[in-house]
Amino acid sequence: MAATAVRYLRSVGAPTTAATPAAAPSVSAAPLPRPALRAVREDERAPLDPAEFRAVLGHFASGVTVITAPGDTGPAGFACQSFASLSLDPPLITFMVARTSTTWPRIARAGVFCVNILGAGQGELCRGFAVSGGDKFAGVSYVAAPATGSPRLADVPAWIDCTIQAVHTGGDHLIVVGRVDALGTDADAAEGGPLLFHRGAFGHFSGEVTRAFRP
């Protein structure tokens, strides 16, 4: 388990165990307390309207993922669009999660997670994981990812099985870095293209996709 994840849990008063990613983590069934979010003082805040901030950044189209992890009382998971590749050597990815998330402490305690990259027809699956509370895995098919045992959702175009490498603070969010242990694709599921999120709505590719782009 990444030491940074353990330190985070201790900082918000959540109990931790000495479990490794291969061992079954101990997870409390009761919701964990939400940490305080004082990132900057009021007099340090920029004169920015939060609604305008969201509207402007909503013009950036992104893919959509579901981050999952194993647990003693059942698996944990949440929908996440703030995901990106980070490093090729070593292979690292990153995702961002709100510090108020009640799912994140369960993932942090597990020390491992799987990124499930959603396809164009999986908007309803994403909505199910975007809500707070309840059994998000009810009626959802999945198998254990090969390296960590995290839930690998059925029929996703691609998945990335990871161990937590580091956790950094970023305002009211946390920046989670994962070391890639295993990954794979489903050619049939990938045929339909990715699920996209743009300006508060789901979308998908239509027409020809240009494949010659190089950043």
N, C-alpha and C positions, 0 to 999 in steps of 0.2 A: 504494500500500500504506500502511496506517495506520502511522504512526511508532511508536505504542504497541506494536503487535504485533512490530515489529522490535526495539524495546528489550527486550521480554519474551524473545525468542529469544536476544539477546545475553546477557541476565542468566543464562540457564541454559546458556550455552556452545554453543548451536546455531549453525551457520553461516547467514548470511543473504546474499541477493543484492539487486541493485538493481532487480529486476524490478517492473514495475507490474502491476495487475490484468489488463491486456490482454495481458501477455507471459507466456510459459510459465515457471512457477517451477521452481527447481531443488530436487528433493526426494531425500534420501538414502533408499535402500531399507532400510538398517539401522535398527532401533528407536533412537529418541533417548533419552538418559539422563533418568531421572526427577528432577525438581528436589527439593531439600530442602523440607520442609513445616513448618518451625518458624515458626508464625504467632504463637503466644504462649508464654510460659514456663509450665512445669508449675505454678508457684505462682499463676499468673493464671487457670488453668482453673476454670470453674464446676463445682460438685459435681453433674454431670449424667451419668446412665447413657446411653451412646450408643444402646443398644438401646431404651430408653424414649423417647429423643429421636426415633428413627426411627418407633417405633410411634405416637406421638402425632401427628407431622407427617404420617404416612401417612393420617390421616383427611381430609386435604385432597385432594380429587380433582383431577386435572389432565389436560390433553390430552397427547398424545405426538407428538414430532417426530423426524425424522432430519436432522441437520446435515451437509451435504456440501460438498466443495470439490474443485477440479481439482488435478491434479498430474502431473509428468513421468513418474513410474513407475506411474501409475494414480490414480484418484480416491480421496479419503479421506472417511470418514463415521462418525458414531456416533449412537446413540439418545440422545435428550435430552428429559426431561420438564420441566426447569427453563427454560422459555421464556415470554416475556411481551412484549406491546406496551409501549412506553416513552413515545413522543412522537408526536403527530400533526403538529406543525409545529416543526421538520422531522420527517419520518417516520423514527422510530427504533424498533428492537426490541432485545431483550436475551436472552441465554441464559447459563447458568452451566455451567462445565465443571471437572472435578477437575484440580488442578494435577499429578496423577500421570498424566493421560491421555497416551498416546503418539500419539493421533490429533490432538490439539489443535495441537502444533507444526507439523504439516503444513498445517493450516488457517491458522494464523497466518502461515506463510511465503507462502501463496497470497494472503493479504490480502483474500480474498473468500469468500463461502459462500452456500448456499441452504438455507433452512428448509423442509423438506417436512413438512407437517402430515398426520398419518396418519388414515385412516378406520377405521371399526369392524371391518372384515374384514382389517386389516393387522397383526394381532398377531404372526404369524410373521415378517413383514418386519422388524418392530421387534426381535424376538429376534435376528435375524441381524446386526443392527447393534449389538446390546448386548454381543456377545462381543468379546474382545480377540484381535487377531491374525487371520491368515487373510485370504482374499480375500472381504470382505464384499459385494462387488458381483457375485460369481459368480451368474449366472442372474437378475440383477436388471435390468429394463428401465429405461432412462432416456434423456433427451435433454439437451442443453446449455441451461441457463437463458439467457435472451436478453441480459442485461446483463453477466454475469460468466463465463459458460461453466461454472458449477458444475453438477453433476448434478441435474437435476429428475426425480425418480422418477416412473415411470408410475402412473397411476390414483390419485394422492393428491388429496384434496379441495381442497387449497390449497397454494400455494408462495410464498415470499418471497425474492427475489434481492437480496443485500446486499454492501456493502463494509464492512470493519471500520472503525469510527469511533473506538473507544477500548477499552482493556482495563484493568480495575481488579482489585486483589486483594481477596478476601473470605475470610479464613481459609484453609482447605485447598482453596478453589475460586477460579476466576477469573470475573469478571463481564465478559462481552463485549458491547459495544454495536455494533450494525450499522446503517448508513444504508441505507434501502430504495431500491434502484435500479429494481426492477420487481417485480410480483407478479401473481397470478392465481388463478382457481379452476376446478375441473372440476365442472360442475353434476351430471353423472351420478354421479361418485364421491361427491359431497357428499350425495346422496340417502340413503345408508346411515347418515349421522351420523358423529360423531368416534370415534376410539379413545380410551378413558379409562383412567387408571391410578389405582387406589384400594386402599390397604392391601396392596400387594404383588401385586395381580392386575389383569388387564385387564378392562374392562367396556365397556358402551355404553348409550346412551339407550334406554329403552323407554317406550311410551306418548306422550302429548302433551308437547311441549316449550314452556315458557312463553317468549314472545319479548318481553314488555313490561318486562323488568327494566332498570332504569337505576341505575347505581352512584351 
